[in-house]
Amino acid sequence: MKEDYKNALFVSDLDGTLFGGGAKIPDVAAEHLRIFAKAGVSATFATARTLCTVGKILDPVPRYLPVALMNGVLLYSFPENRYVSVRELSVSTFSEAARLINDAGLSPFYYFLDGNGKLHTCYERISCAAMENFMRERREKFGKPFDKITREQLYASADRAADLHEKEAVNLALGTPVYFCVIGEKEAVKSAAALCRSLKGIRVECYGDPYSDAWYLEAFSALASKKSAVEELKRLTGSERVVAFGDNFNDIPMFEAADEAYAVRTAPREVVSAANGTIDPPEEYGVTRKIGELTGISL
């Protein structure tokens, strides 16, 4: 292995970067990652996905380092079978963000972490075809549960939906609030994102779905990001440098924490501009071929 990369940490986004449609790592890329593991390369992943889907997606590859989930809200160690880091949202901030999103006519997927470390995904209504597709894919491919709840169940102090006010807090019987995922049309989602960004203690990522015309709004603790996750991963692994790979707006914070950053060449212009260079798309195994080039490991 080249000397400059003997103590490097390689961190890749998943969707649109390591793989394209189908939520499956290409067989060739998976074989490359197994070669790197045998050669002593430190490689892991940072994604907006949850453990339920990531666990199955990463089955074909070695999982010896913690993985950053939900845009850095959670770090999960597969060898230890536990979350090694959790960035929670305050109840008041979560409640206010929920109100703003609902007032904007959008319906989020709400994420709660219970005392046993299990993540629960809830929703009040499915407001568009993109939400339905999101839920169906995760149910059918990964067996991920989604719980339908009422407004009364969401808020601890509400007797009727019409009684809701800003001061009311989410029901902690659902677990500790950690995340929102909103899916919809671009302008509606961007408007809701602007409203949420006015709140203290919250971070918002807003970007287009790489597989459709839908847009995503993801809201979570201001202490969490792919940047903070990469910084923590670097500390945990004792790495001297970080090389990051991504394709979308939520990867820009990760690029900021990296010593080298590479964007998929088809990524939005702003994402490419934030990187040091570009890589080929997933179907051409851009991530793993770049790691091979940098480390000098033959593939």
C-alpha positions in Angstrom: 0.0 0.0 0.0 1.2 3.5 -0.8 2.8 5.1 2.3 0.5 8.2 2.2 -2.6 6.1 2.6 -1.4 3.4 5.1 -3.3 5.2 7.9 -6.1 6.8 5.9 -9.8 6.3 6.5 -12.0 6.0 3.4 -15.6 7.0 3.9 -18.2 6.6 1.2 -21.8 7.6 0.8 -24.1 4.8 -0.4 -27.0 5.8 -2.6 -25.8 7.4 -5.9 -22.1 6.9 -4.9 -21.3 3.3 -4.1 -24.4 2.0 -5.8 -27.2 3.2 -8.0 -30.8 2.1 -8.2 -31.8 -1.2 -6.6 -30.1 -0.5 -3.2 -27.5 -3.2 -3.9 -23.7 -2.9 -4.0 -22.4 -4.1 -7.4 -20.7 -7.4 -7.1 -17.5 -6.0 -8.6 -17.4 -3.2 -6.0 -18.2 -5.6 -3.2 -15.2 -7.8 -4.3 -13.0 -4.7 -4.4 -14.0 -3.9 -0.8 -13.2 -7.4 0.4 -9.7 -7.1 -1.3 -9.2 -3.8 0.5 -10.1 -5.3 3.9 -7.6 -8.1 3.5 -5.0 -5.5 2.6 -5.6 -3.6 5.8 -7.5 -0.6 4.3 -9.8 1.2 6.7 -13.1 1.8 4.8 -16.6 2.6 6.0 -19.7 4.4 5.0 -21.8 7.5 5.8 -25.4 7.5 4.7 -28.9 9.0 5.3 -30.3 5.4 5.6 -31.2 3.6 8.8 -29.7 0.4 10.3 -32.7 -1.7 9.0 -31.8 -1.1 5.4 -28.0 -0.6 5.7 -27.5 -3.9 7.6 -28.8 -5.9 4.6 -27.2 -3.7 2.0 -23.7 -4.2 3.5 -24.0 -7.9 4.0 -21.7 -8.7 1.1 -18.8 -6.5 2.4 -16.7 -6.5 5.6 -18.2 -4.3 8.3 -15.3 -3.9 10.8 -15.6 -0.2 11.5 -18.5 1.9 12.8 -20.9 3.2 10.1 -22.5 6.6 10.1 -26.3 6.4 9.7 -29.1 9.0 9.2 -26.7 11.8 8.2 -24.5 11.3 11.3 -27.2 11.1 13.9 -26.2 7.6 14.7 -22.9 5.7 14.6 -23.4 1.9 14.6 -20.8 -0.8 15.3 -21.6 -4.1 13.6 -18.9 -6.0 15.6 -20.3 -4.7 18.9 -24.0 -4.8 17.7 -24.8 -1.4 19.2 -25.0 2.3 18.6 -21.7 3.9 19.7 -23.0 7.4 19.3 -26.5 9.0 19.3 -27.4 12.6 18.6 -30.9 13.3 19.9 -33.3 16.2 19.0 -34.7 18.0 22.0 -38.4 17.4 22.5 -39.3 21.0 22.1 -37.4 21.4 18.9 -38.8 18.2 17.5 -42.4 19.3 18.4 -42.0 22.7 16.8 -40.5 21.2 13.6 -43.3 18.8 13.4 -45.8 21.6 13.6 -44.0 23.7 11.0 -43.8 20.7 8.6 -47.5 19.8 9.1 -48.6 23.5 8.7 -46.7 23.5 5.3 -49.0 20.7 4.2 -46.4 18.0 4.3 -46.4 14.7 6.3 -43.1 13.5 7.7 -41.8 10.1 8.6 -40.9 10.5 12.3 -38.0 8.5 13.8 -37.8 7.6 17.5 -35.2 5.5 19.3 -36.5 3.5 22.3 -34.7 2.5 25.4 -33.6 -0.8 23.9 -31.8 0.8 21.0 -34.5 0.0 18.5 -35.4 2.7 15.9 -39.1 3.2 15.2 -40.5 4.9 12.1 -44.0 6.5 12.3 -46.2 8.5 10.1 -49.6 10.1 10.2 -50.5 10.0 6.5 -49.0 9.2 3.2 -49.2 12.5 1.3 -47.6 11.6 -2.1 -46.6 8.8 -4.4 -42.9 9.3 -3.5 -43.7 8.6 0.2 -45.6 5.5 -0.8 -42.7 4.3 -2.9 -40.2 5.0 -0.1 -42.2 3.0 2.4 -43.0 0.1 0.0 -39.4 -0.4 -1.1 -38.2 -0.6 2.5 -41.0 -2.9 3.6 -40.7 -5.3 0.7 -36.9 -5.4 0.3 -35.8 -5.0 3.9 -38.8 -5.9 6.1 -38.7 -2.4 7.7 -41.8 -1.7 9.8 -43.7 1.6 9.6 -46.2 2.4 12.3 -49.3 4.6 11.4 -50.1 6.9 14.3 -52.7 9.6 14.9 -52.0 13.2 15.8 -53.3 12.4 19.3 -50.7 9.6 19.7 -47.9 11.9 18.4 -48.5 14.6 21.0 -48.5 13.7 24.7 -51.0 16.4 25.8 -53.5 16.4 23.0 -57.0 15.2 23.6 -58.0 16.1 20.1 -56.1 17.1 17.0 -57.8 20.5 17.1 -56.3 21.1 20.5 -52.7 21.2 19.4 -50.6 24.2 20.2 -46.9 25.1 19.9 -46.2 24.4 23.6 -47.3 20.8 23.3 -44.6 18.1 23.2 -44.3 14.9 21.4 -45.2 11.7 23.2 -42.1 10.2 24.7 -43.8 6.9 25.0 -42.9 6.6 21.3 -39.2 6.9 22.2 -36.5 9.6 22.0 -37.1 11.8 19.0 -34.1 11.8 16.6 -35.1 12.5 13.0 -37.6 13.6 10.4 -37.7 12.6 6.8 -40.0 14.6 4.5 -40.5 13.6 0.8 -42.4 15.7 -1.7 -42.2 18.2 -4.6 -39.1 20.4 -4.8 -40.6 23.8 -4.0 -42.8 22.6 -1.1 -39.9 20.7 0.5 -37.5 23.6 0.1 -40.1 26.0 1.6 -40.5 23.7 4.6 -36.7 23.3 5.0 -36.4 27.1 5.2 -39.0 27.2 8.0 -37.2 24.5 9.9 -33.9 26.2 9.6 -35.3 29.1 11.6 -35.4 26.8 14.7 -32.6 26.5 17.2 -30.9 23.2 17.7 -31.8 21.7 14.4 -29.9 20.9 11.2 -31.7 20.5 7.9 -30.5 18.7 4.8 -32.5 19.3 1.6 -31.7 17.6 -1.7 -33.1 15.8 -4.7 -33.7 12.1 -4.8 -31.0 10.5 -7.1 -33.6 8.1 -8.4 -36.7 10.3 -9.1 -38.0 13.9 -9.2 -38.8 13.9 -5.5 -37.0 16.0 -3.0 -36.0 15.1 0.6 -36.0 17.2 3.7 -34.1 15.6 6.6 -34.1 17.3 10.0 -32.1 16.3 13.1 -29.9 17.6 15.9 -27.7 20.5 15.0 -24.9 18.5 16.7 -25.1 15.8 14.0 -23.9 15.9 10.4 -21.8 13.7 8.1 -19.0 16.1 9.0 -19.3 15.4 12.8 -19.7 11.7 12.1 -16.5 11.6 10.0 -14.6 13.5 12.6 -15.7 11.0 15.2 -14.8 8.1 13.0 -11.4 9.5 12.4 -10.9 9.8 16.2 -12.2 6.3 16.9 -10.0 4.7 14.3 -6.9 6.8 15.0 -6.6 7.6 11.3 -4.3 10.4 10.1 -6.3 11.4 7.1 -9.8 11.0 5.6 -10.8 10.4 2.0 -14.5 10.9 1.4 -16.8 10.1 -1.6 -20.3 11.5 -2.2 -22.8 12.6 -4.8 -25.4 14.9 -3.1 -25.8 18.1 -1.0 -25.8 16.2 2.3 -22.3 15.0 1.4 -20.8 18.4 1.4 -20.4 18.5 5.2 -18.5 15.2 4.9 -16.2 16.8 2.3 -15.5 19.6 4.7 -14.1 17.1 7.3 -12.0 15.2 4.7 -8.5 15.8 3.7 -9.5 14.6 0.2 -13.0 14.5 -1.3 -14.3 13.1 -4.5 -17.7 13.7 -6.0 -19.4 11.5 -8.6 -18.9 13.3 -11.8 -22.7 13.5 -12.5 -23.4 15.1 -9.1 -24.9 18.6 -8.8 -22.5 21.4 -9.7 -22.3 22.7 -6.1 -21.3 19.2 -4.9 -18.6 18.8 -7.5 -17.2 22.3 -6.7 -16.9 21.3 -3.0 -14.8 18.3 -3.9 -11.1 17.9 -4.8 -11.9 15.8 -7.8 -14.5 13.5 -9.4 -15.0 9.8 -9.8 -17.0 7.6 -12.1 -20.6 6.7 -11.3 -21.5 3.5 -9.4 -22.0 1.4 -12.4 -18.4 2.0 -13.3 -17.2 1.3 -9.7 -15.9 4.9 -9.2 -15.4 4.6 -5.4 -13.5 1.4 -5.3 -11.4 2.1 -8.4 -10.3 5.4 -6.8 -9.4 3.7 -3.6 -7.3 1.2 -5.6 -5.6 4.0 -7.4 -4.8 6.0 -4.3 -3.6 3.0 -2.3 -1.8 1.3 -5.1 -3.7 -1.9 -4.5 -4.3 -3.9 -7.7 -7.9 -4.8 -8.5 
